[in-house]
Amino acid sequence: MKKSAGSKPTLLFVLTFLLLGSSWACFYRVTLEPMVALKIDPKEYQPVALLPLQAPAGKADAGSDLYPVIREALQKKGYLLLEEATVLLALEEMELNPQLLISDQSSRTKFAERLKAKLLMIGSLPEYRVQKAHLGSQSSETWVTDSYSEMLLPTYFQGSSQIRLILRLFESQKGERVWMSEGTIRGSSGSGETYGRKLAERLLESLPPVSLPAAK
C-alpha cells in the first residue's frame, strides 16, 4: 500500500497548529487552602516591608517576576511599602534571608525594628513547575514483512503548569503571624509569569485594604 506523499507535511501542519493553539487557550484551576483572616487593623500597622520571594532551586526568576505583582497589588490596597533596596540592604547587613525569618520569631522582631516596619510580608514558592507544549518525536514499532521496525514519529506533547504560593503577614512587635493565604494554580501550557500573577492576585483578594479606592 502506497503512502500519500502529502501525509507527512499535513501531519506536521496539524501538530504545529495544535502547538500554537495551546498558547492561545490557557486553561487553569486555582485551589485555595483555608486562610488565616487578618487579626489587626492595617491602618495602625504601617509601613510594610515586602521581602523578596523564596523560590525553588533553579527558579530564582520566578520570585523576581512575582515581586512587582505583589507590590503593586498591596499599593492599590493602600499599604505603605518600604523601598525594595532598603529591605535588601538590611537582609544583607544582618545576614538574614526570608526563609529564616519565616521560622525564627526573634529574628523577625529584630529585622522589623531595624527597618522601623510595622508589618513584614514574606512569600514563598514551594512549587514552581512550568512545562510548555512542544513538538517532539516518539518511537513506534511497525510490522514490516516478517519483522518489527522501529521508527520515530512526530509527536505533540501537551504542556502543564503547577505553581504553589504562600503569602504570610507578620506584625513587628511580637513577630506573630496575623494573616496568611495559600493556594495552587494548575493549568495547561502557558506563561509561568501569567499563572503566577493570577494566583498572587487571587490570594491577595482576602487581604483587607488600608483604605477604599477613590471613587471615579
C-alpha positions as CSV (number, residue, x, y, z in Angstrom):
1,M,0.0,0.0,0.0
2,K,1.4,3.4,-1.0
3,K,1.6,6.2,1.4
4,S,0.3,9.6,0.4
5,A,3.1,12.0,-0.5
6,G,1.3,14.8,1.4
7,S,0.6,12.8,4.6
8,K,3.8,13.8,6.4
9,P,3.6,17.6,5.7
10,T,-0.1,17.5,6.6
11,L,0.6,15.8,9.9
12,L,3.3,18.3,10.8
13,F,1.0,21.2,9.9
14,V,-1.7,19.8,12.2
15,L,0.8,19.3,15.1
16,T,2.2,22.8,14.6
17,F,-1.3,24.2,14.6
18,L,-2.1,22.4,17.9
19,L,1.1,23.6,19.4
20,L,0.5,27.3,18.5
21,G,-3.1,27.0,19.5
22,S,-2.2,25.8,23.0
23,S,-0.5,29.2,23.7
24,W,-3.8,31.0,22.8
25,A,-6.1,29.0,25.1
26,C,-4.6,28.5,28.6
27,F,-7.0,26.8,30.9
28,Y,-6.3,26.8,34.7
29,R,-7.8,26.0,38.1
30,V,-7.0,27.7,41.4
31,T,-7.2,25.7,44.6
32,L,-7.1,27.8,47.8
33,E,-6.2,26.4,51.3
34,P,-8.0,27.6,54.4
35,M,-6.8,31.1,55.1
36,V,-5.9,32.9,58.3
37,A,-8.0,36.1,58.4
38,L,-6.3,39.4,59.2
39,K,-6.2,39.8,63.0
40,I,-5.3,43.5,63.1
41,D,-6.4,46.9,61.8
42,P,-4.0,47.5,58.9
43,K,-4.4,51.3,59.3
44,E,-2.5,51.1,62.5
45,Y,0.3,49.0,61.1
46,Q,2.2,50.9,58.5
47,P,4.7,50.8,56.8
48,V,5.2,47.3,55.4
49,A,8.4,45.6,54.4
50,L,7.8,43.3,51.5
51,L,10.6,40.7,51.3
52,P,11.9,39.0,48.2
53,L,10.2,35.7,47.4
54,Q,11.9,32.5,48.1
55,A,11.7,30.3,45.0
56,P,12.7,26.6,44.5
57,A,16.3,25.9,43.5
58,G,17.0,26.9,39.9
59,K,13.8,29.0,39.7
60,A,15.1,32.3,41.0
61,D,13.5,34.3,38.2
62,A,10.1,33.1,39.4
63,G,10.4,35.1,42.6
64,S,11.7,38.2,40.9
65,D,8.8,38.0,38.4
66,L,6.2,37.9,41.2
67,Y,7.6,40.5,43.5
68,P,6.4,43.6,41.5
69,V,3.0,41.9,41.1
70,I,2.5,41.6,44.9
71,R,4.0,45.1,45.5
72,E,1.6,46.7,43.0
73,A,-1.4,44.8,44.5
74,L,-0.5,46.0,48.0
75,Q,-0.1,49.6,46.9
76,K,-3.5,49.5,45.3
77,K,-5.0,48.4,48.6
78,G,-3.4,51.5,50.3
79,Y,-0.4,49.8,52.0
80,L,2.7,51.9,52.5
81,L,5.7,49.9,51.4
82,L,9.4,50.4,52.3
83,E,11.8,50.7,49.3
84,E,13.0,47.3,48.0
85,A,16.6,48.4,48.2
86,T,16.2,49.3,51.9
87,V,14.9,45.8,52.7
88,L,17.6,44.0,50.7
89,L,20.3,46.1,52.4
90,A,19.0,45.2,55.8
91,L,18.9,41.5,54.9
92,E,22.5,41.6,53.7
93,E,23.8,43.5,56.7
94,M,22.0,41.3,59.3
95,E,22.9,38.2,57.4
96,L,19.3,37.1,57.2
97,N,17.1,35.6,54.5
98,P,13.3,35.3,54.1
99,Q,13.3,31.5,54.8
100,L,14.9,32.1,58.2
101,L,12.6,34.9,59.0
102,I,9.6,32.7,58.4
103,S,10.7,30.2,61.1
104,D,12.6,32.5,63.6
105,Q,10.3,34.8,65.5
106,S,13.1,36.6,67.3
107,S,14.9,37.4,64.0
108,R,11.6,38.8,62.7
109,T,11.2,41.3,65.5
110,K,14.9,42.4,65.2
111,F,14.6,42.8,61.5
112,A,11.3,44.8,61.7
113,E,12.9,47.0,64.4
114,R,15.9,47.7,62.2
115,L,13.6,48.8,59.3
116,K,11.0,50.5,61.6
117,A,8.4,48.4,59.8
118,K,5.1,47.6,61.5
119,L,4.4,44.6,59.2
120,L,6.5,42.0,57.3
121,M,5.1,40.3,54.3
122,I,7.0,37.1,53.4
123,G,6.1,35.0,50.4
124,S,7.4,31.6,49.3
125,L,7.1,29.4,46.2
126,P,7.3,25.8,47.5
127,E,6.4,24.5,44.0
128,Y,7.0,26.1,40.6
129,R,6.7,23.8,37.6
130,V,6.1,25.2,34.1
131,Q,6.4,22.9,31.1
132,K,5.4,24.4,27.7
133,A,3.8,22.4,25.0
134,H,6.2,21.2,22.4
135,L,6.7,19.1,19.3
136,G,9.0,16.1,19.7
137,S,9.3,12.6,18.5
138,Q,8.3,9.2,19.9
139,S,9.4,5.8,18.8
140,S,6.8,3.4,17.3
141,E,7.2,-0.2,16.2
142,T,5.9,-1.1,12.7
143,W,5.4,-4.6,11.3
144,V,7.4,-4.8,8.1
145,T,7.3,-8.2,6.2
146,D,8.5,-10.7,8.8
147,S,9.9,-8.4,11.5
148,Y,9.2,-5.2,13.5
149,S,10.9,-2.0,12.5
150,E,11.2,1.0,14.9
151,M,10.6,4.5,13.6
152,L,10.3,7.9,15.1
153,L,7.1,9.8,14.6
154,P,6.4,13.5,15.2
155,T,4.5,13.8,18.5
156,Y,2.7,16.7,20.2
157,F,3.4,16.9,24.0
158,Q,0.8,18.9,25.9
159,G,2.4,21.3,28.4
160,S,1.4,21.7,32.0
161,S,1.9,24.2,34.8
162,Q,1.6,23.9,38.6
163,I,2.6,26.8,41.0
164,R,2.1,26.9,44.7
165,L,2.4,30.2,46.5
166,I,2.2,31.1,50.2
167,L,1.9,34.7,51.5
168,R,2.4,35.4,55.2
169,L,2.0,38.7,57.1
170,F,3.7,39.2,60.5
171,E,3.4,42.1,62.9
172,S,6.6,43.6,64.2
173,Q,6.2,44.0,68.0
174,K,5.9,40.2,68.8
175,G,6.7,38.8,65.4
176,E,3.4,37.0,65.3
177,R,1.7,35.9,62.1
178,V,-1.5,37.9,61.6
179,W,-2.6,36.8,58.1
180,M,-1.9,34.0,55.6
181,S,-3.2,33.0,52.3
182,E,-2.1,29.9,50.3
183,G,-3.1,28.3,47.1
184,T,-2.1,26.3,44.0
185,I,-2.8,27.0,40.3
186,R,-2.8,24.2,37.8
187,G,-3.0,24.9,34.1
188,S,-2.2,23.9,30.6
189,S,0.7,25.1,28.7
190,G,1.2,28.8,29.2
191,S,3.4,31.5,30.8
192,G,4.6,30.9,34.3
193,E,4.6,34.7,34.9
194,T,0.9,34.9,33.8
195,Y,-0.2,32.0,36.1
196,G,1.9,33.4,39.0
197,R,0.2,36.8,38.6
198,K,-3.3,35.2,38.6
199,L,-2.5,33.2,41.7
200,A,-1.0,36.1,43.6
201,E,-3.9,38.4,42.8
202,R,-6.3,35.7,43.9
203,L,-4.6,35.2,47.3
204,L,-4.4,38.9,48.0
205,E,-8.1,39.3,47.5
206,S,-8.6,38.2,51.1
207,L,-6.3,40.9,52.5
208,P,-8.4,43.9,53.6
209,P,-7.4,47.3,52.1
210,V,-6.0,50.0,54.3
211,S,-8.2,52.5,52.5
212,L,-11.0,52.1,50.0
213,P,-10.2,53.1,46.3
214,A,-11.2,56.6,45.5
215,A,-14.5,56.8,43.6
216,K,-14.2,57.8,39.9
